[in-house]
Amino acid sequence: MYVKELTVMKTMKKMIDELNIEEIKDQLKELLDIEYALDKSSIIGITDQRGVITYVNDLFCELSQYSREELIGQNHNLLNSGYHSKQFFKDMWKTIGNGRIWKGEIKNKRKDGVDYWVHATIVPFLNEKGKPYQYISIRTDITKEKELEEQVIRSNEKYRLIAENTVNLIALMKEGGSLEYASPSFETVLSHNLIELEKGNLFDLIHHDDILFLKHDLEYFLEQGEQSFDSEYRLRNSKGDYIYVEAVFSKTKNHIENSSKELILVVMKDITGKREIEKKIFHLAYHDSLTGFPNRRSFMSHLRNEMLDRKKSKYNMSILFMDLDNFKNVNDQLGHDVGDMVLKKAAENIQKIIRPTDIAGRMGGDEFIVMLRDVKYDNETEYIVKQILQSFQSPIQVEGQDYFVTCSIGVANFPEHGDSPEELIKNADNALAHVKSGMKNDYLIFNKTIETQSIERRLLESAMRTAIKEDQFYIEYQPKINIETKRVIGMEALVRWNHPDLGTISPGKFIPLAEETGLIIPLGEWILKESCTQTKKWHDAGYNPLTVSVNVSVRQLEDPFFIDKVRTIVQESGLDPTWLEVEVTESIFADVKNTVAILNEIRNLGIQISVDDFGTGYSSLSYIKNLPIDILKVDQSFIKDIHQNEESNAIVQAILKIADSIGLQVIAEGIELQEHVEKLSINGCKFGQGYFFSRPLKVNAFEEFMESMLVIS
């Protein structure tokens, strides 16, 4: 029985041993599979308790660029990049030395000196006493991830520095205006609390007069799918005051909420200072600095606008052209300082009499002009005129002294005496001339008798028609100079009239008449043809290529055949159109829509466009950047006293700055003194013309001038 039981027990033991072997084999196979997968996917290294490398796999060698033979027997100092501190490794060894697993990122150095990053898990193997006898490190190459991370950090840091230090206001908002981000400049510029601000809506900060226009533009921008759009509006600060900003709106991906719906990036620049400068320029350039009245250009602008409105009004309008009698004696006998004070008091007299709706202006010297708007009764104009005359019967007091100065007034009524600003002023001036030629201290309303007495005008018109046919006109050329190099860069063509009986007739006398009568169209055509032909001759003769500028009036631009005429003249003369410059005055901008179309046609021919007598300030600045022009010629009235008058100097500086910002060239005209040249050079003006360099010259004299300036090739 015992033997039998023993036999059974042996049989059972054998069966159990066979089962254990199979189980062990399975476990061993599983371990080998894990080892294989780990060896192929991870960087494996084994060190003894002292850190000496005893085993490395192929990936370890491949990444470090060391062979197995070079690594085994060494410690990890061989791979040390020097990036980590001694404390870093001290803490690591403390962890694994205490039998705990360590995980972290390590920056190592390859054999070729290039750094690489690994994520390491170091597992200590413990003996029966619980002490590590070897360490296995399982590592993953994370170099690319770290490089990307560093790029993101650098990028974020860069944008953070930009956002925190820029003076621009930067915001991210949703379509409805709710803010997702506001840059720190909202706090520095507007004194808003950033935390509170980012809970709010950008639209709540925008002036109520601006918000409707902005929302309309934004809605259009989103519907059309455009990349960006610009806008200007007022933005409220924490005190409730507003600043003007220039903003650019653009779309950007919503990385904040990881949403497919785009956010709107708004970059705003504070232009309050710019607006203040523009207002100052407007006042300086549109008003007479002595009396505060609108100057000639400003008054003409008001008059043109008023005449457009007259077509819708049932009331009439009157122009009063007035002149102080014998004012020259005041200046000559008492000096210009007293004369200026008298002019200021005279302006005050006029302003006290006219109605709040009327506009008074100073035309220059001792000439004033008044626009009486909405004249309802036949004798209303005469009543106001008599009140003005009466006010001058009392002496004007200046610093306790009495000065007796009377005035004369010429009157022209719209529409009876003219349907254009020029005609009304001309007829009022004619009426004034008749008063001045008589007893003075009186007024006269323009009438047909005055018109018929203008014999000289009619004779001059007839003589002009003959002069055009008989070639009595000729061209003089005034050089344009590069102030820095003293080289001639071009010339302005100026028409002259030598009458066979009357001799030389002033352009100031026949040019306005030519414009009034329409004779400027054939005369202007001749000027353009003659100028282009002569310029081409100079080019062919070997002179350095020069640009010729030719003045073109509003009347010429209104000619439906003007563009065709210009094209034909340029082609027939053989002159490259890039060497032709058309000069226009600001008066053409009264009709901006048609003006832009005509100027674009001229430019399409390759011809440059300049604005003559520029300097009328705010109105010009508001549209000049949108017009197809290349050159601004600063009005000589600002140049003549630029070295003495801070207002003139400020206007010139502003024009130069604005022109430079929009890529326009600037030429100063009327340079007569070395002081003018020095001041303009300091201000950064490179080009000019005027009697300081040369008066207008006939062809031969101009050639001699060019040779003296070493312009010839």
Residue pairs with C-beta under 8 A, 6 or more apart in sequence:
38 44
38 138
39 57
39 58
39 59
40 59
42 59
42 138
42 139
42 140
43 57
43 59
43 60
43 63
43 118
43 137
43 138
43 139
43 140
43 141
44 55
44 56
44 57
44 59
44 60
44 136
44 137
44 138
44 139
45 53
45 55
45 56
45 57
45 60
45 136
45 137
45 139
46 53
46 54
46 55
46 56
46 134
46 135
46 136
46 137
47 53
47 54
47 75
47 76
47 134
47 135
47 137
48 54
48 133
48 134
48 135
49 131
49 132
49 133
49 134
49 135
50 75
51 75
51 76
51 93
51 135
52 73
52 74
52 75
53 71
53 72
53 73
53 74
53 75
53 76
54 72
54 134
55 72
56 68
56 71
56 72
60 71
60 139
61 67
61 68
61 71
63 110
63 116
63 118
63 141
64 71
64 79
64 108
64 110
64 111
65 110
65 111
65 112
66 78
66 111
70 78
70 111
71 78
79 108
79 109
80 108
80 109
81 107
81 108
81 109
81 115
82 109
83 107
83 115
84 106
84 107
92 102
92 104
92 122
95 101
95 102
96 102
96 122
96 124
96 132
96 135
97 124
97 132
99 124
99 126
99 130
99 131
99 132
100 124
101 121
101 122
101 123
101 124
102 120
102 121
102 122
103 119
103 120
103 121
103 122
104 119
104 120
105 117
105 118
105 119
105 120
105 142
105 146
106 117
106 118
106 120
106 139
107 115
107 116
107 117
107 146
108 115
108 116
108 117
108 118
109 115
109 116
110 116
116 141
116 143
117 141
117 142
117 143
117 145
117 146
118 139
118 140
118 141
118 142
119 139
119 140
119 142
120 137
120 138
120 139
121 137
121 138
121 139
122 135
122 136
122 137
123 135
123 136
123 137
123 138
124 132
124 134
124 135
125 132
125 133
125 134
125 135
125 136
126 132
126 133
127 133
163 170
163 183
163 184
163 185
164 183
164 184
166 183
166 185
167 185
167 188
167 189
167 269
167 270
168 183
168 185
168 267
168 268
168 269
168 270
169 182
169 183
169 185
169 186
169 189
169 190
169 235
169 245
169 266
169 267
169 268
169 269
169 270
170 181
170 182
170 183
170 185
170 265
170 266
170 267
170 268
171 179
171 181
171 182
171 183
171 186
171 202
171 265
171 266
171 268
172 179
172 180
172 181
172 252
172 256
172 263
172 264
172 265
172 266
173 179
173 180
173 201
173 202
173 263
173 264
173 266
174 180
174 261
174 263
174 264
175 218
175 222
175 264
176 201
176 203
177 201
177 202
177 203
177 204
178 200
178 201
178 202
179 197
179 198
179 199
179 200
179 201
179 202
180 198
180 254
180 256
180 263
181 198
181 256
182 192
182 194
182 197
182 198
184 194
186 192
186 194
186 197
187 193
187 194
189 237
189 243
189 270
190 205
190 235
190 236
190 237
190 238
190 243
191 237
191 238
191 239
192 205
192 237
192 238
193 238
202 266
203 211
203 214
203 215
205 235
205 236
206 214
206 233
206 234
206 235
206 236
207 233
207 234
207 235
207 236
207 242
209 234
210 233
210 234
211 233
213 231
213 233
214 231
214 233
217 229
217 231
218 229
218 249
218 264
221 228
221 229
221 249
227 250
227 251
228 248
228 249
228 250
228 251
229 248
229 249
230 246
230 247
230 248
230 249
231 246
231 247
231 249
232 244
232 245
232 246
232 247
232 271
233 244
233 245
233 247
234 242
234 243
234 244
234 245
235 242
235 243
235 244
235 245
235 268
236 242
237 243
243 270
243 272
244 270
244 271
244 272
244 274
244 275
245 268
245 269
245 270
245 271
246 268
246 269
246 271
247 266
247 267
247 268
247 269
248 266
248 267
249 264
249 265
249 266
250 264
250 265
250 267
251 262
251 263
251 264
251 265
252 262
252 263
252 264
252 265
253 262
253 263
254 260
254 261
254 262
254 263
256 263
277 654
278 618
278 621
279 618
280 650
281 617
281 618
281 621
281 650
281 651
281 654
282 617
282 618
282 619
283 617
284 617
284 647
284 650
284 651
285 295
285 297
285 615
285 616
285 617
285 618
285 651
286 294
286 295
286 297
286 298
286 616
286 617
286 618
286 619
287 293
287 294
287 295
287 298
288 294
288 295
288 361
288 362
289 647
290 340
290 343
290 344
290 362
291 343
291 344
291 347
291 362
292 347
293 347
293 360
293 361
293 362
293 368
294 302
294 359
294 360
294 361
294 362
295 361
295 362
296 361
296 362
296 363
296 364
297 586
297 616
298 361
298 616
299 359
299 361
299 363
299 369
299 371
300 421
300 587
301 590
301 616
301 619
302 359
302 361
302 371
303 319
303 371
303 421
303 424
303 425
304 421
304 590
306 317
306 371
306 373
307 317
307 414
307 419
307 420
307 421
310 317
310 414
310 415
313 374
315 373
315 374
315 375
315 376
316 375
316 413
316 414
316 415
316 416
317 371
317 372
317 373
317 374
317 375
317 413
317 414
318 371
318 372
318 375
318 381
318 411
318 412
318 413
318 414
319 369
319 370
319 371
319 372
319 411
319 412
319 413
319 414
319 424
319 425
319 428
320 369
320 370
320 372
320 381
320 384
320 385
320 388
320 409
320 410
320 411
320 428
321 363
321 367
321 369
321 409
321 410
321 411
321 412
321 425
321 428
321 429
321 431
321 432
322 350
322 367
322 368
322 369
322 370
322 388
322 407
322 408
322 409
322 410
322 432
323 366
323 367
323 368
323 407
323 408
323 432
323 436
324 342
324 343
324 346
324 366
324 405
324 406
324 407
325 405
325 406
325 407
325 408
325 436
325 440
325 441
326 405
326 440
327 339
327 342
327 343
327 365
327 366
327 405
328 366
330 338
330 339
330 342
330 403
330 405
331 338
331 339
334 403
338 398
338 403
341 398
341 399
342 396
342 398
342 403
342 405
343 362
343 366
345 396
345 397
345 398
346 366
346 368
346 392
346 396
346 405
346 407
347 360
347 362
347 368
349 388
349 391
349 392
349 396
350 360
350 368
350 370
350 388
350 391
351 360
352 391
353 384
353 387
353 388
353 391
354 360
354 370
354 372
354 384
354 388
355 372
355 384
357 373
357 374
358 370
358 371
358 372
358 373
359 370
359 371
359 373
360 368
360 369
360 370
360 371
361 368
361 369
361 370
361 371
362 368
362 369
363 369
368 407
369 425
369 428
370 388
372 380
372 381
372 384
375 381
375 413
381 411
381 413
381 445
382 411
382 443
382 445
385 409
385 411
385 443
386 443
388 407
388 409
389 406
389 407
389 409
389 441
389 442
389 443
392 405
392 406
392 407
392 441
393 406
395 402
395 403
395 404
396 402
396 403
396 404
396 405
397 403
406 440
406 441
407 441
408 432
408 435
408 436
408 440
408 441
408 442
408 443
409 432
409 435
409 442
409 443
409 444
410 427
410 428
410 429
410 430
410 431
410 432
410 433
410 434
410 435
410 443
410 444
410 446
411 428
411 431
411 443
411 444
411 445
411 446
412 418
412 424
412 425
412 427
412 428
412 431
412 445
412 446
413 445
413 446
414 424
417 423
417 424
417 427
417 428
417 446
418 424
418 426
418 427
422 516
423 516
426 516
427 446
427 450
427 451
428 446
430 446
430 450
430 451
430 454
431 444
431 445
431 446
431 450
432 444
434 444
434 450
434 453
435 442
435 443
435 444
444 450
457 513
460 505
460 509
460 510
460 513
461 513
461 517
461 519
463 499
463 502
464 497
464 510
464 513
464 514
464 517
464 519
464 523
465 519
466 472
467 473
467 497
467 499
468 519
468 522
468 523
468 526
472 497
472 498
472 499
472 500
473 495
473 496
473 497
473 498
473 523
473 526
473 527
474 495
474 496
474 498
474 698
475 493
475 494
475 495
475 496
475 527
475 530
475 531
475 534
475 699
476 493
476 494
476 496
476 696
476 697
476 698
476 702
477 491
477 492
477 493
477 494
477 534
477 548
477 696
477 697
477 698
477 699
477 702
478 491
478 492
478 494
478 689
478 694
478 695
478 696
478 697
479 488
479 490
479 491
479 689
479 693
479 694
479 697
479 702
479 705
479 706
479 709
480 488
480 489
480 490
480 491
480 492
480 547
480 549
480 667
480 687
480 688
480 689
481 487
481 488
481 489
481 687
481 688
481 689
481 693
482 488
482 489
482 686
482 687
483 677
483 680
483 681
483 685
483 686
483 687
483 688
484 681
484 686
486 709
487 709
487 710
487 711
488 544
488 546
488 705
488 706
488 709
488 711
489 546
489 547
489 687
490 546
490 547
490 548
490 549
490 581
491 546
491 547
491 548
491 549
491 702
492 548
492 549
492 550
492 551
492 583
492 689
492 696
493 527
493 530
493 531
493 548
493 549
493 550
493 551
494 507
494 551
494 696
495 507
495 511
495 523
495 527
496 504
496 507
496 696
497 504
497 505
497 507
497 510
498 504
498 505
499 505
511 520
513 519
514 520
514 523
515 553
515 554
515 555
518 555
520 553
520 555
520 556
521 555
521 556
521 559
524 552
524 553
524 556
525 565
525 569
527 550
527 551
528 550
528 552
528 565
528 566
528 569
529 569
529 572
529 573
531 548
531 550
532 548
532 569
532 570
532 573
532 575
532 580
533 573
533 575
534 548
534 699
535 546
535 548
535 573
535 575
535 579
535 580
536 573
536 574
536 575
538 546
538 703
538 706
539 545
539 546
539 575
539 579
542 712
542 713
543 703
543 706
543 711
543 712
543 713
544 711
544 712
544 713
545 576
545 579
546 579
546 711
547 579
547 580
547 581
547 608
548 579
548 580
548 581
549 581
549 582
549 583
549 610
550 580
550 581
550 582
550 583
551 583
551 584
551 612
552 582
552 583
552 584
553 585
554 585
554 587
554 588
556 562
557 584
557 588
557 595
557 598
559 565
562 598
563 598
563 601
563 602
563 605
566 582
566 602
566 605
566 607
567 605
570 577
570 580
570 605
570 607
576 606
577 605
577 606
577 607
578 606
578 607
578 608
580 607
580 608
581 607
581 608
581 609
581 610
581 630
581 631
582 602
582 607
582 608
582 609
582 610
583 610
583 611
583 612
583 633
584 599
584 609
584 610
584 611
584 612
585 611
585 612
585 613
586 611
586 613
586 614
586 616
586 620
588 595
589 595
589 620
589 623
589 627
592 623
592 627
595 627
596 626
596 627
596 628
599 609
599 627
599 628
599 629
600 628
602 609
603 609
603 628
608 630
608 631
609 628
609 629
609 630
609 631
610 629
610 630
610 631
610 632
610 633
610 667
611 620
611 624
611 629
611 631
611 632
611 633
612 633
612 669
613 633
613 635
613 636
613 669
614 620
614 632
614 633
614 634
614 635
614 655
615 634
615 635
615 637
615 638
615 651
615 652
615 655
616 635
617 651
621 658
624 632
624 658
624 662
624 664
625 658
625 662
629 664
630 664
630 665
631 664
631 665
631 666
631 667
632 655
632 659
632 664
632 665
632 666
632 667
633 666
633 667
633 668
633 669
634 652
634 655
634 666
634 667
634 668
634 669
634 685
635 669
635 670
636 669
636 670
636 690
637 648
637 670
638 648
638 651
638 652
639 648
639 652
639 668
639 669
639 670
639 671
639 676
639 680
639 690
640 648
640 670
640 672
640 676
641 648
642 648
642 649
642 652
642 676
642 679
642 680
643 649
643 673
643 675
643 676
643 678
643 679
649 679
649 683
652 668
652 680
652 683
652 685
653 683
655 666
656 666
656 683
656 684
656 685
659 665
659 666
660 666
660 684
665 687
666 685
666 686
666 687
667 687
667 688
667 689
668 676
668 680
668 685
668 687
668 688
668 689
668 690
669 688
669 689
669 690
670 690
671 677
671 680
671 688
671 689
671 690
671 691
671 692
671 693
672 690
672 691
672 692
673 692
674 692
676 688
676 690
676 692
677 688
677 692
680 688
694 705
697 705
706 712
